Amino acid sequence: MTERTEAIPESTPEVASNSARSTLCYPYPAPPAPGSTLEIAPGVRWLRMPLPWALDHINVWLVDDAEGCAVVDTGARTEAATAVWRATFPQGGEAHTAFRVTRVLVTHMHPDHVGMAGWLTRAFDCRLWMTRTEYFNCRVAAADTGREAPADALDFYRRAGWSESAIDVYRARFGRFGQHIHALPESFRRLQDG
């Protein structure tokens, strides 16, 4: 019996990245254009919402509902997002966009998911659906808008081992959350397991 040995080529991150990319299969040749939707399953439409950060978009979903459509996630509070929502639901728009928004479901409280929820619920006179913890955490974070980072929080992070440069970043970013969201409605429909 003869043993065969073959040299294994060295793998570099670039090679690994390119080979991983070549194995991905996208079911659609391109994302929907701003203000347009793409039906990805019967009754489910994909809408791409621009973001002003390194991650430059978020996918949101329009799901056919009894008398219109439910919106799942909303994008951050920006002029660009407002323009996309207005283009998506114009007065007298195309058949697929002429639906009334029946409710807004938010998966979690990051600004790119909840930012336009208050605007949409007011514009379409519909309910916000969200988990209780996410709703109240969002309200608390928004209430801190414009405030300085609390001394107790800075002490906590120092005790947890944060460097002074990490604390400086936290201090600089604290109190900005509300700039990226419209005020939430005063009530919501609670999402919970079951």
N, C-alpha and C positions, 0 to 999 in steps of 0.2 A: 504494500500500500504506500502510495506516494503522497506526502503532505504538500499542499499548494499554499503558498503565501502570496498575497497581493498587497501592493502598497495602497494605503488608503489616503486619498488626497486630503491635504489640509483644508479645513473649512474656515472661511473668513466670514465675519458678520455680513459683508456685502454679498457674498455668494449665498449664504443662508437666507438673507433677506430676499434676494432676487428669486431664489428657487421657491420660497414660501409664497411670494407674490404670484408666481406663475401658476400655482395650484389653486388660487382662488377663482371661483366662478361667480360672476355677477349675473343675476337673472335679467337685468335691464341694462341696455347699452349706455344710458345716461340718466342722471337724476332729473326730476321735473324742474322746469324753468321756474324762476320766482313768480309766485302768484298762480301757478298752474299745479294741477294735481295729476297723479298717475295712479290708476287703479291697479293694485297689486293682488287683490283677491276680490271676489264679489262683495261689494259693499264696504270695502276698505280702500281708502285713497291715501297716498303718500304725498306730503307737502314738506318741502325743505325750507327751513327758516334760517336766514342769515344771522350770524353772531359777530360781534366786534372784537373777538379774541383770537388766540392762536387756533383754537378749534373754531373754524369759521362758519359752522352751520350745525343745526340740530334737525333731526327728522321728527316731524309731528304727524299725527294721523287723524283722518276724518273717517268716522265709522257711521254708516247709515243707521239711523235710529227711526223710531216709529213715524215721527213727523218732521224729520230733517236729518241732522247728523250730530253726533257727539264728537267733540274735539278732544284728542288725547295729547297732552302737553302743548305748550304755547309759544315758546321762544322767549327771549329776554326783552325787556322794555327798551326798545330802540325805535327810531324813526323808520329804519329799514323794515323792522318786523311789522310795524303798524301799516306800512305801505303794502307789504305782502298780504296781510289779512284783508285790507281793503280791496286789493286786486282779486283775492280769492272769493270774496263775498260781495261783489258789486251789486248795486241796485239793478235789477233786471238782467242779471248775468246769465251766462250759459246754463243749460239745463243741469249739468253736473255740479255747478257752483251756486245755483239759486236756492239751495236748501237753507233752511233756518237752522241756526245752531241751537240745539235743544239742551245741551249741558256741556260743561268743561270738566274733564277728568285730568287731574294732575298726579303724576306718578310719585314725585318727591319735590322737595322745596328748593332745589338749586334754581337760581334765577333763569337759566335757559329753559327750564321746564315750567316754572310758575310765573315768570315775568309778565306775561300778557293776560294772565287769567282774570285779573280784576277788570281790565279793559274789555275783554270778550264778554264776561258775564253782564257787564253794564250795557254794552252795545247791543247784545241780543236778549237782554232780560231773561237770563237763564241761571241755573244753579251751578255752583262750584261743587265738585265731588273730589274729596281728598281724605286721606287718613287723618285722624285727630292729632296725632303727634306731629305730623308734618305741617298741618295747618297752624297749630299753636307755635311750633318752633319758628315757622316763617313769620308769624306776627311779632314774636319777640325779636328776631333778627332785624326786622324792618323797624321796630321801635328804637333800636340802637343807632339808626342812621344819623350821622352827624356828631355822634358822641365820641369821646376819646376812649381808648381801651381802659377798662377798669383796672385799678391797682391790684385788686384781688386776682384777676386773671393773669396779670403779668407775674405776680408772685407765684401763682400755681405753675406756670410754664417754666419759670426759673427752677423751682423745686423739681420739676419733671426732667430737668437736664437740658432745656433749650439753651442754645448759645445766645449771646446778646444780639448777634446779627439776625437770628431767626425771630427773636422777640421784636426787633426793630421792624421787620417785615410785617409781623402780626399787628403791631401798633399802627403802622402806616395804612394797613388794609381794613382795620376795624372801623365799623360804622359806615361802610359803603354799600351794604347789601340792599338797602331800600332804594338806592339809585337805579337799580336794575329791575325793579318790579313795580307794577301798578298796585295801589292799595287793594288788598283783598276785600271781598265782600264781608259784611258783618256776620254772615252765617254761611254754613256749608252743609252739604250732605255727606255724612261720614261713610267712608269706605272702610270695610273691615272684613276679615276672613269669614267666609260663609254668607 
